Amino acid sequence: MPTPPLSAAVRWCTALLCLVVALSGCQRATPEPAYKYDDRDLFKALPQLQLTAGPDTLAVHALQQAKADGSHLFLLLGEPSVPNNGDALLMQHLASANPSSAVWFIDTPDALFMERDRVAMRNHSGDFVAPLLAEAGKQFASITLITMDVASVPLLRGLRQWQTQASEAERAKLAHVVLLYPSLYVNTPVAGRERVLFPIARQTALPITVVQPELGAQANTIDETLAALRDGGSLVRLERVAATTDGIYKYDNIRAMSAHTAQLLTDADKTMREERRSKGFQMAQLPPYDASTEPQSTIAAGLVPVDGVNLQDIRLAGIDGKEVDLKRDHAGKALLVTFWATWCPHCVEEIPSMNRALAQMDKERFAIVSCRTKTPTPS
């Protein structure tokens, strides 16, 4: 005897019961905690090795995913800032995306007993690079060098020294150089002063990818850097990263941005290899270059008068809800207007020093207006 069809109400109740049973077996996922700029537990837990490079023994944080013979090395050289969990996550994501490669990180200031200072980093000769590449070249078939910000300056100097002495076989092992948001200026560009690039920017002939955040400090001047690198004979590619600022994977949304940056680096490495093959780009053995003739970076200080510039009418909303009129409220004063964000650690760190400076200044002659900004970042 055929089974009578279920009524609509019965079918609806049955479906609802199945849904309840299914949901009862699910556990709500606990979101992973967001890392902060000062979090370093993951980085400190990374395996370490000691690498003898010329007269120096360098501490290397290493993720080795494959045997060294015949494999590729991603070698990251740190900037003046203390490494954080963003660096560790980037290494892990790079290793995961490139299982036949090793990933190394050298905390450059710590390894070279340098001050964690941007001026000191800009003025370093880069003499550690050639012995470092020579040693890494003994272990790996190919190498991608990655660095960032002002650490790009000593890296380029060191690579120029290396190119004067490396053999053709040794030069062939350097697959790619990645400069993340590079700052190749002698000093931080200051309003009213001419921007000056270090001459080394025009003295290298390398396969270079420049990664420039859309909202970074060099966003409006990066074409000047690219032109200088190309003048020196480098094969240069530019990767712009939308809606991000300098630091990319180290500051805001460390988890998401480290994965994003690792994939960007992986794709850029493949693209550069293909471009080198298609254009037949080979690194030449360059003649010696006297880096001692380069200018020295200094700490920018003092005010530079600029004629013919008048302050615009700028009105802002204060935290108390009242309007702040820069012309009206601060007429006749030297006025410092700063823009900062909670996701920018350097901005937050400098606020106490600005408050201390303001407390010592004549408030009839000097004022500071601090403006907090909001910037979207990729999810």
C-alpha positions as CSV (number, residue, x, y, z in Angstrom):
1,M,0.0,0.0,0.0
2,P,1.6,3.4,-1.0
3,T,2.7,5.8,1.8
4,P,0.5,8.8,1.9
5,P,2.2,12.1,1.1
6,L,3.3,14.3,4.0
7,S,1.4,17.5,4.5
8,A,3.3,20.8,4.1
9,A,3.2,21.4,7.8
10,V,4.8,18.1,8.6
11,R,7.5,18.6,5.9
12,W,8.3,22.1,7.4
13,C,8.5,20.7,11.0
14,T,10.8,17.8,9.8
15,A,13.1,20.3,8.0
16,L,13.2,22.5,11.1
17,L,14.0,19.5,13.4
18,C,16.9,18.5,11.1
19,L,18.3,22.1,11.2
20,V,18.1,22.2,15.0
21,V,19.9,18.8,15.2
22,A,22.6,20.0,12.7
23,L,23.2,23.2,14.6
24,S,23.4,21.5,17.9
25,G,26.4,19.6,16.7
26,C,28.2,22.8,15.7
27,Q,30.5,24.8,18.0
28,R,30.8,28.5,17.5
29,A,34.3,29.3,16.3
30,T,36.3,31.5,18.7
31,P,37.9,34.3,16.8
32,E,41.7,34.5,17.0
33,P,43.0,37.4,19.1
34,A,44.4,40.4,17.2
35,Y,48.1,40.9,17.6
36,K,49.4,44.3,18.6
37,Y,52.6,46.0,17.4
38,D,54.4,45.2,20.6
39,D,53.5,41.5,20.5
40,R,56.7,39.4,19.9
41,D,56.0,36.0,21.4
42,L,55.7,34.3,18.0
43,F,58.9,35.9,16.7
44,K,60.9,35.0,19.8
45,A,59.8,31.3,19.5
46,L,61.2,31.0,15.9
47,P,64.1,28.5,15.5
48,Q,67.5,30.1,15.3
49,L,70.8,29.2,13.7
50,Q,74.3,30.8,13.7
51,L,75.6,31.8,10.3
52,T,79.3,32.6,9.8
53,A,79.5,35.3,7.1
54,G,83.1,36.6,6.7
55,P,84.4,37.9,10.0
56,D,80.8,38.1,11.5
57,T,78.6,35.4,13.1
58,L,75.0,36.4,12.5
59,A,72.0,35.2,14.4
60,V,69.4,34.0,11.9
61,H,65.7,33.2,12.6
62,A,65.1,30.3,10.2
63,L,62.2,28.3,8.9
64,Q,63.6,25.5,6.8
65,Q,60.9,23.7,4.9
66,A,63.2,21.6,2.7
67,K,66.7,20.3,2.4
68,A,69.1,23.2,1.6
69,D,70.5,21.4,-1.5
70,G,69.0,22.8,-4.6
71,S,66.3,24.7,-2.9
72,H,65.4,28.4,-2.8
73,L,66.0,30.9,0.1
74,F,63.8,33.9,1.0
75,L,66.2,36.0,3.1
76,L,64.6,39.0,4.9
77,L,66.8,41.7,6.3
78,G,65.1,43.7,9.1
79,E,64.7,47.5,9.5
80,P,65.6,49.5,12.6
81,S,62.3,48.6,14.4
82,V,62.3,45.7,16.7
83,P,60.8,42.6,14.9
84,N,57.3,41.6,16.0
85,N,54.8,38.9,15.4
86,G,54.0,40.3,11.9
87,D,57.5,39.3,10.8
88,A,57.0,35.8,12.2
89,L,53.6,35.4,10.5
90,L,55.0,36.7,7.2
91,M,57.8,34.1,7.4
92,Q,55.3,31.3,8.2
93,H,53.0,32.3,5.3
94,L,56.0,32.5,2.9
95,A,57.1,29.1,4.0
96,S,53.6,27.7,3.6
97,A,53.2,29.2,0.1
98,N,56.7,28.0,-1.0
99,P,57.1,24.6,0.5
100,S,60.4,23.9,-1.4
101,S,62.0,27.1,0.0
102,A,63.6,28.1,3.2
103,V,62.8,31.4,4.9
104,W,65.3,33.3,7.0
105,F,65.1,36.5,8.9
106,I,68.1,38.6,10.1
107,D,67.4,41.3,12.7
108,T,69.9,43.6,11.0
109,P,70.5,46.1,13.8
110,D,70.8,43.3,16.4
111,A,73.1,41.1,14.2
112,L,75.4,44.0,13.4
113,F,75.4,45.6,16.9
114,M,73.9,48.8,15.5
115,E,71.7,51.4,17.1
116,R,68.0,51.0,16.2
117,D,68.2,54.3,14.5
118,R,67.1,55.3,11.0
119,V,70.1,57.7,10.4
120,A,72.6,55.0,11.5
121,M,70.9,52.5,9.1
122,R,71.1,54.9,6.2
123,N,74.8,55.6,6.8
124,H,75.8,51.9,7.1
125,S,78.2,50.7,4.4
126,G,76.4,47.4,3.8
127,D,79.7,45.5,4.0
128,F,77.9,42.5,5.6
129,V,75.9,41.7,2.4
130,A,78.7,40.2,0.2
131,P,79.9,37.6,2.8
132,L,76.3,36.9,3.7
133,L,75.4,36.1,0.1
134,A,78.5,34.1,-0.4
135,E,77.7,31.9,2.6
136,A,74.0,31.6,1.6
137,G,75.0,30.8,-1.9
138,K,76.9,27.7,-0.7
139,Q,73.7,26.3,0.7
140,F,71.0,27.4,-1.8
141,A,70.5,27.2,-5.5
142,S,68.8,30.6,-5.7
143,I,68.1,33.5,-3.3
144,T,65.4,36.2,-3.0
145,L,66.5,39.2,-0.8
146,I,63.7,41.2,0.9
147,T,64.1,44.3,2.9
148,M,62.2,47.5,3.7
149,D,62.2,51.2,4.4
150,V,65.7,52.7,5.1
151,A,67.4,49.3,5.3
152,S,67.1,49.4,1.5
153,V,70.1,51.8,1.4
154,P,72.8,49.5,3.0
155,L,71.4,46.6,1.1
156,L,71.9,48.3,-2.2
157,R,75.4,49.4,-1.2
158,G,76.3,45.9,-0.1
159,L,74.9,44.4,-3.3
160,R,77.0,46.8,-5.4
161,Q,80.1,45.6,-3.5
162,W,79.1,42.0,-4.1
163,Q,78.6,42.7,-7.8
164,T,82.2,43.9,-8.1
165,Q,83.6,40.6,-6.9
166,A,81.0,37.8,-7.5
167,S,81.5,35.3,-10.2
168,E,79.0,34.7,-13.0
169,A,77.8,31.5,-11.2
170,E,77.4,33.4,-7.9
171,R,75.5,36.3,-9.5
172,A,73.2,33.8,-11.2
173,K,72.0,32.6,-7.8
174,L,70.5,36.0,-6.9
175,A,67.0,35.6,-8.3
176,H,65.3,38.7,-7.0
177,V,65.5,41.8,-4.8
178,V,62.3,43.1,-3.1
179,L,62.3,46.5,-1.6
180,L,59.2,47.1,0.6
181,Y,58.3,50.8,0.8
182,P,61.9,51.8,0.2
183,S,63.2,55.1,1.5
184,L,66.4,55.9,-0.5
185,Y,66.5,59.6,0.5
186,V,69.6,61.0,2.2
187,N,67.3,62.6,4.8
188,T,63.6,62.4,5.5
189,P,62.1,64.9,2.9
190,V,61.2,68.1,4.7
191,A,58.9,70.8,3.4
192,G,60.9,73.6,1.9
193,R,64.0,71.4,1.3
194,E,65.0,69.6,-1.9
195,R,64.6,65.8,-1.9
196,V,68.0,64.1,-2.5
197,L,68.4,60.4,-3.2
198,F,71.5,58.6,-2.2
199,P,73.7,58.1,-5.3
200,I,73.7,54.3,-4.8
201,A,70.2,54.3,-6.1
202,R,71.7,54.9,-9.6
203,Q,74.7,52.5,-9.1
204,T,73.1,49.1,-9.1
205,A,71.9,46.7,-11.9
206,L,69.6,44.3,-10.2
207,P,66.2,42.5,-10.7
208,I,64.1,44.7,-8.3
209,T,60.5,44.7,-7.3
210,V,59.4,47.8,-5.4
211,V,56.3,47.3,-3.2
212,Q,54.7,50.7,-2.5
213,P,51.7,51.1,-0.2
214,E,49.1,53.5,-1.7
215,L,49.1,55.6,1.5
216,G,52.8,55.3,2.3
217,A,55.2,58.1,2.9
218,Q,56.8,57.7,-0.5
219,A,53.6,57.2,-2.5
220,N,53.8,60.5,-4.3
221,T,57.6,60.3,-5.0
222,I,58.1,56.7,-5.8
223,D,58.4,57.3,-9.5
224,E,61.6,59.3,-8.7
225,T,63.1,56.3,-6.9
226,L,62.0,53.9,-9.8
227,A,63.7,56.2,-12.4
228,A,66.9,56.3,-10.4
229,L,67.1,52.5,-10.1
230,R,66.4,52.1,-13.8
231,D,69.1,54.7,-14.6
232,G,71.6,52.3,-12.9
233,G,70.5,49.4,-15.2
234,S,68.1,47.6,-12.8
235,L,65.1,45.7,-14.1
236,V,62.4,47.3,-12.0
237,R,58.8,46.3,-11.3
238,L,56.3,48.3,-9.2
239,E,53.6,46.6,-7.0
240,R,51.2,49.1,-5.5
241,V,49.2,47.9,-2.5
242,A,45.8,49.6,-2.3
243,A,44.5,51.3,0.9
244,T,47.6,50.5,3.0
245,T,50.5,52.4,4.6
246,D,54.1,51.7,5.3
247,G,54.6,48.7,7.6
248,I,51.9,46.8,5.8
249,Y,52.1,43.5,7.7
250,K,53.7,44.8,10.9
251,Y,51.2,47.4,12.2
252,D,47.4,47.2,11.5
253,N,45.6,43.9,11.2
254,I,48.8,41.9,11.5
255,R,47.2,38.5,10.8
256,A,45.4,39.4,7.6
257,M,48.2,41.6,6.2
258,S,51.0,39.1,6.8
259,A,49.1,36.5,4.7
260,H,48.3,39.2,2.1
261,T,52.0,40.3,1.9
262,A,53.3,36.7,1.7
263,Q,51.1,36.0,-1.3
264,L,52.1,39.3,-2.9
265,L,55.8,38.4,-2.4
266,T,55.3,34.8,-3.8
267,D,53.5,36.2,-6.9
268,A,56.1,38.9,-7.4
269,D,58.9,36.3,-7.3
270,K,57.3,34.2,-10.0
271,T,56.6,37.3,-12.1
272,M,60.2,38.6,-11.8
273,R,61.6,35.2,-12.8
274,E,59.4,35.1,-15.9
275,E,60.3,38.7,-16.8
276,R,64.0,38.0,-16.4
277,R,63.6,35.1,-18.8
278,S,61.6,37.0,-21.4
279,K,64.0,39.9,-21.4
280,G,67.2,37.9,-21.0
281,F,68.2,40.0,-18.0
282,Q,71.6,39.0,-16.5
283,M,73.4,40.8,-13.7
284,A,76.7,42.2,-14.9
285,Q,79.9,42.3,-12.9
286,L,80.1,46.0,-12.1
287,P,83.3,48.0,-11.6
288,P,84.2,49.1,-8.1
289,Y,82.2,52.0,-6.7
290,D,83.5,54.3,-3.9
291,A,80.6,54.5,-1.5
292,S,82.6,56.7,0.8
293,T,81.8,59.7,-1.5
294,E,78.1,59.4,-0.7
295,P,76.6,62.1,1.6
296,Q,75.9,61.3,5.2
297,S,72.4,61.2,6.6
298,T,71.7,63.6,9.5
299,I,68.8,64.3,11.8
300,A,66.7,67.0,10.3
301,A,66.2,69.9,12.6
302,G,65.1,73.5,12.6
303,L,62.6,75.4,10.5
304,V,63.0,76.5,6.9
305,P,61.3,79.7,5.8
306,V,59.1,79.4,2.7
307,D,58.1,82.6,1.0
308,G,54.8,83.3,-0.7
309,V,52.8,80.5,1.0
310,N,49.8,81.5,3.1
311,L,47.9,79.3,5.5
312,Q,44.6,78.2,4.1
313,D,41.3,78.5,5.9
314,I,41.3,75.2,7.8
315,R,38.5,74.5,10.3
316,L,38.4,71.3,12.4
317,A,36.1,69.8,14.9
318,G,37.6,69.5,18.4
319,I,37.0,66.6,20.7
320,D,34.9,68.9,22.8
321,G,32.7,69.5,19.8
322,K,33.8,73.1,19.3
323,E,35.3,74.4,16.1
324,V,39.0,74.9,15.8
325,D,39.9,77.7,13.3
326,L,43.7,77.5,12.6
327,K,44.0,81.0,11.3
328,R,41.8,82.6,13.9
329,D,43.0,80.7,17.0
330,H,46.7,80.5,16.2
331,A,47.5,83.7,14.4
332,G,51.1,84.9,14.7
333,K,52.3,81.6,16.1
334,A,54.6,78.9,14.8
335,L,52.0,76.1,14.3
336,L,52.7,72.3,14.1
337,V,49.8,70.4,12.6
338,T,50.2,66.6,12.9
339,F,48.1,63.8,11.5
340,W,48.1,60.5,13.4
341,A,46.2,57.2,13.6
342,T,45.8,54.6,16.3
343,W,47.1,51.9,13.9
344,C,50.4,53.8,13.4
345,P,52.7,52.9,16.4
346,H,55.3,55.6,15.6
347,C,52.5,58.3,15.6
348,V,51.3,57.1,19.0
349,E,54.8,56.9,20.4
350,E,55.6,60.5,19.4
351,I,52.6,62.1,21.1
352,P,54.1,62.1,24.6
353,S,57.3,63.8,23.3
354,M,55.2,66.4,21.5
355,N,53.3,67.1,24.7
356,R,56.6,67.5,26.6
357,A,57.9,69.9,23.9
358,L,54.7,71.9,24.1
359,A,55.0,72.2,27.9
360,Q,58.4,73.8,27.5
361,M,57.5,76.2,24.7
362,D,56.1,79.7,24.9
363,K,52.4,79.2,24.2
364,E,52.1,82.7,22.8
365,R,54.5,81.8,20.1
366,F,54.0,78.1,19.4
367,A,51.1,75.6,19.2
368,I,50.4,72.1,18.2
369,V,47.2,70.8,16.6
370,S,46.9,67.0,16.6
371,C,44.4,65.4,14.1
372,R,43.5,61.7,14.3
373,T,42.9,60.1,10.9
374,K,41.0,57.0,9.8
375,T,42.3,54.8,7.0
376,P,40.7,51.6,5.6
377,T,42.9,48.6,5.2
378,P,42.2,45.5,3.1
379,S,40.3,42.7,4.9
